[in-house]
Amino acid sequence: MGRLETITVELTPDMAEAVDAAVRSGRFGSTGDIVLAALEQWQSGRLIHGYTPEEFDRLIEEGETSGDPIDGPQAMRELETELEAYIGQRDSR
């Protein structure tokens, strides 16, 4: 895990009891394990398919400004037709 840093966190009494209960139940080995699990969940919640919300917004904007949208199934049919024509030309040589 590398170098560890100690931090202090203040919790409400209800939160502290929930943390203690989770450790007592055996679900977590320590309060540190709970904090790490919470941070991992928070971090993964910030990502959308591996992108931060800011990166995702940039990708959406890039798509919106890239030109007129095309119909996906129609585009695939056109690509298949072009590929078949290409293969036919290549095979006739």
Secondary structure, DSSP 4 states (H G I P E B T S, - for coil): ------------HHHHHHHHHHHHTTS-SSHHHHHHHHHHHHHHHT-BTTB-HHHHHHHHHHHHTS-----HHHHHHHHHHHHHHHHHHHHT-
